[in-house]
Amino acid sequence: MSIPVIEFRNVSQWYGEGESRTEVLSDINLSIAEGEFLAIVGFTGSGKTTLVNLMTGLLRPSSGQVLYRGQPIKGPAPERGIIFQNYSLLPWYTVYQNVALAVDQVYPDWSKDRREGHIRTFVEMVGLSHAIDKFPSELSGGMRQRVSIARVLATDPDLLLMDEPLGALDALTRGNLQDEILRIWSANRRTAVLITNDVDEGIFMADRILPLDPGPAAGLGPEFRIDLARPRDKTDLNHDPNFKRVRTEILNYLVALGESNRPRADNSLPLPDVQPIMPGTRSFVAAWHRD
Amino acid sequence: MGHPTTTTVAAAPRAALASLSRRLPRRVNMRRNLPALGRKLAISLTSMAIFLLLWQLSAGYLYGVEATARIERTTQEQGADAGAAMAACIASGDVSCKPNTLPFPREVVRAAGLLLADHRAIRTKQAEFAAETAELNAARAARGLAAITYTGRPSFVDQIGTSLKTVVVGFLISLLIAVPLGIVIGLNENLRIAFNWMIQVFKPVSPVVWLLLVFMIVKTLTLGSDTDTSFLISSISVGLCAMWATLVNTSVGVSSVNQDYLNVARVLQLGIGKKIFRVILPSAIPLIFTGMRITVSVAWMVLIAIELLAQSPGLGSFVWEEFQNGGSDSNAKIIVAMFVIGLVGFLLDRLMFMVQGRVSFEKAIG
């Protein structure tokens, strides 16, 4: 078997030390194969962003090892490109300049013309040619995320990481961008990891889904294979028995997780152990003196 | 459409006009904003009128108090006849016995006119002097000698110019120190701790003390040379007094860059230079310029006090000299200077506000 693109070996991640130590991820083992599209689905606050930051190298594991093509990750690098949840565009640069920052950095040897052509191609690819000289503040949320996508794809990353890229968008824009990301991804089939809280999105886009159990001390659940033919079509999928089955399975698993994680519903309240003391009685005076 | 040629000719200027009108406030907006503008103007004018009225009343009251006291004193010291003469003299408005107190608004306006007339007179004198010495100076220049320059009294307008020059030099000095230092401090937490006590202790120090400190140092450094150091001393002191806002804001701006932007820089593996100039500084610029704006205001404010003390030419020494003069219109001239100082300060602040709006990617907060 070939070396996995990303491998987690008994990775745990915690913040703080001693008494105040909070464990976010606990004993994660994970392996992502070449060309695979993996979706990690989890509840809010289950440590999804921590997981993806370990893959980028923005975070170092508290214990265990994160390997990229067999080598421990020492820090972030453009070869593991990430689409951030909050777009992270630099507001003082235009669309062109934002993409250029990445392209200039990754292809310093290219001629100026070649770089410019490259930047324009990718801005065109996400359909923003008309807004190429606009600033992020002049763009809608969906357009900003497109810029962020263009910025990452223009550097041709070996591994494409997406941290809830569409989480803040409305349903319509979301659907459009899902199609777009898939279209661009299928053009060269790089390894991709999608972090999401939307099961449908995960099934629609990924080859494999891993649920992340809710934190604290989250671990990975059982994997679900999505054997749906590509290219996938949303309307067709809704009638696909395979899709329905997988969707029900994953939802059942997540619902069960949510149930077991909820604090036991216990309506009895422990009563405080108090004895009435009447003022003026001997016991009241005694209590008074005892204090 | 009867003249197709005219349309083609007019096309280019029309395009230029369109691009220009895009920069101008829209006419529709103007019309819609007119009532609001009118209201603002009306309120401002009313409050100005009330201000002038209060000024007039209090000046009148103070004038009365001063006049009564003067008549009483003369009566006590020199008898009733002298007292009556003094009362008559004051009533006649003669300059020799004018009560010396808060001037009336009309006196201030007259003083402003006098100052301007004085300025024109001095300009004429300078021009005459230049014409007279032109030949002589040419001859001196030919022999390699320095030209003879006009050394007469500076006019009020010259004083404003000198003050502006001092404040600009002081501002540049403070920028030269505060911005690079702020960036370095902002980037390194250890340095931030190292400089913290210094900033906290020196920031509240009075301009007067800074002036004395600068005086001590400059005096020693320029020992032996006979150059006029007063300009140097006052501009350095202004710079040192005013730089703190820029220093603190720069270091805060640099140290509090949004983590998302830093993550972008990290993922792209930007070098330290690119990271500073393309990510950290642009992000800190709004705060840096806010600091600069405060610095300009502070510089202008302390300048007057510093000029007054350092005996360097400018509005501060103008005010002080007029106060020492005790002439009949000195008080009015001091009030004129007060309004000029205020107006110039206001204009400087507006200027910085415009610069701030230009450079910052966020809208400047007025």
Interface residues (C-beta under 8 A of the other chain):
Chain A: T56 L58 G75 P76 A77 P78 R80 G81 I82 F84 N86 S88 L90 P91 W92 Y93 L101 A102 Q105 V106 F135 S137 T155
Chain B: D260 Y261 N263 V264 R266 V267 L268 Q269 L270 K274 R278 V279 P282 S283 I285 F361 E362
